[in-house]
């Protein structure tokens, strides 16, 4: 039986969290939530979600600061992050900070699901490429020509 992919949803608006959680649950994901960037970093380090969907503008710690912290930690840097914001000014900042995707609010539910799936697929592809790139180097290191 395949394990359901866990998505950490981060937004200071509980209505958006509820609606997003329902949408992603309906698409087969397991979800958990956080109300700000501080909770997001703590929960991501503890729970190691498959992906994170995070708003940019939040109190206590904004999404860009949280994203930066997540990308600096070895245990969370590989987790793909889809950033959300009503401000297009945040788009470039989010992508430069390491977000996999950026969606403008308001977004359509199917756009969110596509972005989450694409971010997970890309992260899994990158992980595979990294793991296969190591194998030939190790073989070459231990190869003896006579």
Secondary structure, DSSP 8 states (H G I E B T S, - for coil): -----EEEEE-S-HHHHHHHHHHHHHTT-EEEEESSHHHHHHHHHHH--SEEEEES--SSS-HHHHHHHHHHSTTTTTSEEEEEES-THHHHHHHHTT-SEEEESS--HHHHHHHHHHHHHHHHHHHHHHHHHHHHHHHHHT----
